[in-house]
Amino acid sequence: MKNDVQALVEQQAELAEAAIYAVQWIETATSILQRQTNVLRGDNPKLAFEALAASVDGLDWLHQFSTAAHHLGDVTILENGESDFSQFGSELLKITTELVHVMEDYDTMLLADLVEHELLPLMDRFRQSINSLHS
């Protein structure tokens, strides 16, 4: 029993450390993504398009982090059985899937709109939820 408790404490400590990294990643990504939306709407959107494609790995990591936070963190479970973290994971998966389809169609204007109006606000709400893990 002691080993189970000790393992859980260690996992929660790792989660708190990952939360700090997640907040830093979101802040950096947000700054970059805000600039990329303007580039996507400009005359040469190729560089912004490639930068957004490169961010997919980071978004996948955030999804994994949200799952771990839901299971290991001291989180509030809502009436629907989800936490802020599991809701973020569901919404991020939906938006990421949509982004991939739009990228395949090379619709840079729609891509800019999705990033600006859906992804960035979602990441900001998630950043605020993450702060509760390490504050």
Buried (B, 14 or more C-beta within 10 A) or exposed (E): EEEEEEEEEEBBEEBBEBBEEBBEBBEEBBEBBEEBBEBBBEEEBEEBBEBBEEBEEBBEBBBEBBBBBBEBBEBEEEEEEBBBBBBBBEBBBEBBEBBEEBBEEEBBEBBBBBBBEBBBEBBEBBBEBBEBBBE
